Amino acid sequence: MLYRIWFVLSVMLISASALSQSDKELYEARCAACHQSSGEGSAALKAPNLSGLSIAYVARQLRLFRSDSRGSLAEDTQGQMMRAAALGLSDSQVDKLAGYVGSLVDVPVNLEKQSTGFRGRGLYSVCSSCHGAKGEGNEALGAPRIAQQYSWYLRSQLNSYKKGWRGGESGDELGRQMRSMALTVDDADLELLIRHVTGLGVKP
């Protein structure tokens, strides 16, 4: 009896290990060249930090890229690159990749505390209602973690929202909500807001 229990548990562990390896291999084959093996991304390749993002958020974005809701506009060159990578993914592969990315250990990419004063805190107070006081995100609201994200990526995405390259399609309701918030940020305040976000979660 004990031998049978041990055998069943061994098979379960081997199967789980094989599934995990399969997910990792899929990520290495489809994503790691740009986003790196640990998910930290690359400024040179215009790939954001994926570590720390939720499974639901990653899966939703991959499906938006597969549709015409994100990355389909000629002006959005970064989005087009990601859309090209996502187009060939099956539903099963999307779920596997999202699950694997969600399991990655958080990689800090911002190590220097940014001082933005009262104005910076005031600008971010509007964002914190969804993204959290420390930029940790809120899965229930569909808001991703934005702490420990590259400043260049935050800048490009806020500009994409403002231009309607992202969140301009009816199939992306959460994106449309974010676009309405991005439009309230004046260009003069954009850099200050980005500096504040990149300092979130960084020790003084």
C-alpha positions as CSV (number, residue, x, y, z in Angstrom):
1,M,0.0,0.0,0.0
2,L,2.8,2.4,1.0
3,Y,4.6,1.5,-2.2
4,R,1.6,2.3,-4.3
5,I,1.2,5.7,-2.6
6,W,4.8,6.5,-3.1
7,F,4.6,5.4,-6.8
8,V,1.6,7.6,-7.4
9,L,3.2,10.6,-5.7
10,S,6.4,10.1,-7.7
11,V,4.4,10.0,-11.0
12,M,2.6,13.2,-10.0
13,L,5.9,15.0,-9.1
14,I,7.5,13.9,-12.4
15,S,4.4,15.1,-14.4
16,A,4.4,18.4,-12.6
17,S,8.2,18.8,-13.3
18,A,7.7,17.9,-17.0
19,L,4.9,20.5,-17.3
20,S,7.0,23.2,-15.6
21,Q,9.9,22.4,-17.9
22,S,7.6,22.5,-20.9
23,D,6.4,26.0,-19.9
24,K,10.0,27.2,-19.3
25,E,11.0,25.8,-22.7
26,L,8.1,27.7,-24.4
27,Y,9.1,30.9,-22.7
28,E,12.8,30.4,-23.6
29,A,11.8,29.8,-27.2
30,R,9.2,32.6,-27.6
31,C,10.1,35.3,-25.1
32,A,13.6,35.1,-23.6
33,A,15.5,36.5,-26.6
34,C,14.0,40.0,-25.8
35,H,12.6,39.7,-22.2
36,Q,15.6,37.7,-21.0
37,S,15.5,34.4,-19.0
38,S,14.6,36.0,-15.7
39,G,12.0,38.3,-17.3
40,E,13.9,41.5,-16.5
41,G,13.7,42.8,-20.1
42,S,16.1,44.9,-22.0
43,A,16.3,48.6,-22.7
44,A,18.3,48.0,-25.9
45,L,15.6,45.7,-27.2
46,K,12.7,47.8,-26.0
47,A,11.5,44.9,-23.9
48,P,9.9,45.7,-20.5
49,N,10.4,44.0,-17.2
50,L,7.9,41.1,-17.0
51,S,8.8,39.8,-13.5
52,G,6.2,40.7,-11.0
53,L,3.3,40.9,-13.4
54,S,0.2,38.8,-12.6
55,I,-0.9,35.7,-14.7
56,A,-4.2,37.3,-15.5
57,Y,-2.6,40.6,-16.8
58,V,0.0,38.8,-19.0
59,A,-2.7,36.5,-20.5
60,R,-5.0,39.4,-21.2
61,Q,-2.2,41.4,-22.9
62,L,-1.1,38.5,-25.1
63,R,-4.7,38.0,-26.2
64,L,-5.0,41.7,-27.0
65,F,-1.9,41.5,-29.1
66,R,-3.3,38.5,-31.0
67,S,-6.4,40.5,-31.8
68,D,-6.6,44.0,-33.4
69,S,-6.8,45.6,-30.0
70,R,-3.1,46.2,-29.4
71,G,-0.1,46.6,-31.6
72,S,-2.0,46.8,-34.9
73,L,-1.3,50.4,-35.8
74,A,1.6,51.2,-38.1
75,E,2.7,54.0,-35.9
76,D,3.1,51.7,-32.9
77,T,6.3,50.0,-33.9
78,Q,7.0,48.5,-30.4
79,G,3.5,47.2,-30.3
80,Q,3.8,45.7,-33.7
81,M,6.9,43.8,-32.8
82,M,5.1,42.2,-29.8
83,R,2.0,41.5,-31.8
84,A,4.0,39.6,-34.4
85,A,5.4,37.4,-31.6
86,A,1.9,36.8,-30.1
87,L,0.0,36.1,-33.3
88,G,1.1,32.5,-33.6
89,L,0.3,31.5,-30.0
90,S,-2.5,29.1,-29.3
91,D,-4.8,29.6,-26.3
92,S,-3.0,26.9,-24.5
93,Q,0.4,28.5,-25.1
94,V,-0.9,31.9,-23.9
95,D,-2.0,30.3,-20.7
96,K,1.3,28.5,-20.3
97,L,3.4,31.6,-20.9
98,A,1.2,33.7,-18.6
99,G,1.6,31.1,-15.9
100,Y,5.3,30.9,-16.3
101,V,5.8,34.7,-16.3
102,G,3.6,34.9,-13.2
103,S,6.0,32.4,-11.5
104,L,9.1,34.5,-12.1
105,V,10.9,36.0,-9.2
106,D,10.7,39.8,-9.1
107,V,13.7,41.4,-10.6
108,P,14.5,45.0,-9.4
109,V,15.5,47.3,-12.3
110,N,15.4,50.6,-10.4
111,L,17.8,50.9,-7.6
112,E,17.9,54.7,-7.0
113,K,15.2,56.5,-5.0
114,Q,13.7,59.3,-6.9
115,S,12.7,62.5,-5.0
116,T,9.7,64.2,-6.6
117,G,8.3,66.1,-3.6
118,F,4.7,67.1,-3.0
119,R,3.9,67.5,-6.7
120,G,5.1,64.0,-7.6
121,R,3.1,62.4,-4.8
122,G,0.0,64.4,-5.8
123,L,0.2,63.3,-9.4
124,Y,0.6,59.7,-8.4
125,S,-2.3,59.8,-5.9
126,V,-4.7,59.5,-8.8
127,C,-2.8,56.4,-10.1
128,S,-2.6,54.7,-6.7
129,S,-6.3,54.1,-6.5
130,C,-5.8,51.3,-9.0
131,H,-2.0,50.6,-9.1
132,G,-1.6,50.7,-5.3
133,A,0.3,53.0,-3.0
134,K,3.6,51.3,-3.8
135,G,2.9,50.5,-7.4
136,E,2.2,46.9,-6.6
137,G,-0.9,46.7,-8.8
138,N,-4.4,45.4,-8.1
139,E,-5.4,42.2,-9.9
140,A,-9.1,42.7,-9.0
141,L,-9.0,45.9,-10.9
142,G,-6.9,44.6,-13.7
143,A,-4.1,47.1,-12.8
144,P,-0.6,45.7,-13.3
145,R,2.4,46.3,-11.0
146,I,4.2,49.4,-12.3
147,A,6.9,49.6,-9.6
148,Q,10.2,48.3,-10.8
149,Q,9.4,49.0,-14.4
150,Y,11.8,50.9,-16.7
151,S,11.2,54.6,-17.1
152,W,11.5,54.4,-20.9
153,Y,8.7,51.8,-21.0
154,L,6.4,53.8,-18.7
155,R,7.0,56.9,-20.9
156,S,6.3,55.0,-24.1
157,Q,3.1,53.4,-22.8
158,L,1.7,56.6,-21.3
159,N,2.3,58.3,-24.7
160,S,0.8,55.3,-26.5
161,Y,-2.4,55.8,-24.3
162,K,-2.4,59.5,-25.0
163,K,-2.1,59.0,-28.7
164,G,-4.8,56.2,-28.8
165,W,-2.3,53.6,-29.9
166,R,-3.2,51.7,-26.8
167,G,-6.7,51.7,-25.2
168,G,-8.2,53.1,-28.3
169,E,-10.1,50.0,-29.4
170,S,-13.5,48.7,-28.1
171,G,-12.0,45.3,-27.3
172,D,-9.8,46.7,-24.6
173,E,-12.1,48.2,-22.0
174,L,-9.5,48.3,-19.2
175,G,-7.1,50.0,-21.7
176,R,-9.8,52.5,-22.5
177,Q,-10.1,53.3,-18.8
178,M,-6.3,53.8,-18.6
179,R,-6.3,56.0,-21.7
180,S,-8.9,58.3,-20.1
181,M,-6.6,58.6,-17.0
182,A,-3.4,59.2,-19.2
183,L,-5.1,62.0,-21.0
184,T,-5.4,63.9,-17.7
185,V,-1.6,64.1,-17.4
186,D,-0.1,67.2,-18.9
187,D,3.0,66.7,-20.9
188,A,4.8,69.0,-18.4
189,D,3.9,66.6,-15.6
190,L,4.6,63.4,-17.4
191,E,8.3,63.2,-16.6
192,L,7.7,64.0,-12.9
193,L,5.1,61.3,-12.7
194,I,7.4,58.7,-14.3
195,R,10.2,59.7,-11.9
196,H,7.9,59.1,-9.0
197,V,6.8,55.7,-10.2
198,T,10.4,54.5,-10.8
199,G,11.1,55.4,-7.2
200,L,8.3,53.3,-5.8
201,G,9.5,50.4,-3.7
202,V,13.1,51.5,-3.8
203,K,14.8,51.9,-0.4
204,P,16.1,55.4,0.4
